[in-house]
């Protein structure tokens, strides 16, 4: 009697491919999904989100009124608080409880890298400011300076009007070309540092590349964001108390979508 052959073992299903280290390229419609996913996070704990938003705004406002050092302190604190919010989003996303204390969770093991990120981000804005001032002086030019020195108010006004009307557009365009890459480099940097343990410079480079390969979903995301700002501003800007935390949560939802759950850390 022949021994029956064993039944063939079915092949194992292929494992889902993980996004590349620099992030995946997602469909254009995901720019909408980032908002809807962030809205679900907000509605799951609206009280905590509103409390975090009020504390965040109050803290930054209190620092900003300090002469000289206030704005610098705000620039340093923003990435640290952003990193804490990302940790809070992960906690909530995994079924945990979002707390106001999460806002300050960046003051932990990742404080050093977040501060370095803040300094790099501040240096970027400072460089853009220097370029803007240089462009303004270049646009004014010798003719405008001579008109100002002449003391003729009519001539001075005419020269400045004709010069600055065209020059302002040039300055705005050049600054936009510099600001957009800086924002792209910063967008995913806090979650990459606190969730994936990236170094600050590497996090900024990775964030820039991830944003660059997802320009279309970010375009949809940005158009919706502009519309939401207009809507939120109608009732005496009170809608911003909801829009600000939802927008903060979109950083996490877009990060999770592009970099995958493996990049959320332990």
Rosetta blueprint (number, residue, H / E / L):
1 X L
2 X L
3 X L
4 X L
5 X L
6 X L
7 X L
8 X L
9 X L
10 X L
11 X L
12 X L
13 X L
14 X L
15 X L
16 X L
17 X L
18 X L
19 X L
20 X L
21 X L
22 X L
23 X L
24 X L
25 X L
26 X L
27 X L
28 X L
29 X L
30 X H
31 X H
32 X H
33 X H
34 X H
35 X H
36 X H
37 X H
38 X H
39 X H
40 X H
41 X H
42 X H
43 X H
44 X H
45 X L
46 X H
47 X H
48 X H
49 X H
50 X H
51 X H
52 X H
53 X H
54 X H
55 X H
56 X H
57 X H
58 X H
59 X H
60 X H
61 X H
62 X H
63 X H
64 X H
65 X L
66 X L
67 X L
68 X L
69 X H
70 X H
71 X H
72 X H
73 X H
74 X H
75 X H
76 X H
77 X H
78 X H
79 X H
80 X H
81 X H
82 X H
83 X H
84 X H
85 X H
86 X H
87 X H
88 X H
89 X H
90 X H
91 X H
92 X H
93 X H
94 X L
95 X L
96 X L
97 X L
98 X L
99 X L
100 X H
101 X H
102 X H
103 X H
104 X H
105 X L
106 X L
107 X L
108 X L
109 X L
110 X L
111 X H
112 X H
113 X H
114 X H
115 X H
116 X H
117 X H
118 X H
119 X H
120 X H
121 X H
122 X H
123 X H
124 X H
125 X H
126 X H
127 X H
128 X H
129 X H
130 X H
131 X H
132 X H
133 X H
134 X H
135 X H
136 X H
137 X H
138 X H
139 X H
140 X H
141 X H
142 X H
143 X H
144 X H
145 X H
146 X H
147 X H
148 X H
149 X H
150 X H
151 X L
152 X L
153 X H
154 X H
155 X H
156 X H
157 X H
158 X H
159 X H
160 X H
161 X H
162 X H
163 X H
164 X H
165 X H
166 X H
167 X H
168 X H
169 X H
170 X H
171 X H
172 X H
173 X H
174 X H
175 X H
176 X H
177 X H
178 X H
179 X H
180 X H
181 X H
182 X H
183 X H
184 X H
185 X H
186 X H
187 X H
188 X L
189 X H
190 X H
191 X H
192 X H
193 X H
194 X H
195 X H
196 X H
197 X L
198 X L
199 X L
200 X H
201 X H
202 X H
203 X H
204 X H
205 X H
206 X H
207 X H
208 X H
209 X H
210 X H
211 X H
212 X H
213 X L
214 X L
215 X H
216 X H
217 X H
218 X H
219 X H
220 X H
221 X H
222 X H
223 X H
224 X H
225 X H
226 X H
227 X H
228 X H
229 X H
230 X H
231 X H
232 X H
233 X H
234 X H
235 X L
236 X L
237 X L
238 X L
239 X L
240 X H
241 X H
242 X H
243 X H
244 X H
245 X H
246 X H
247 X H
248 X H
249 X H
250 X H
251 X H
252 X H
253 X H
254 X H
255 X H
256 X H
257 X H
258 X H
259 X H
260 X L
261 X H
262 X H
263 X H
264 X H
265 X L
266 X L
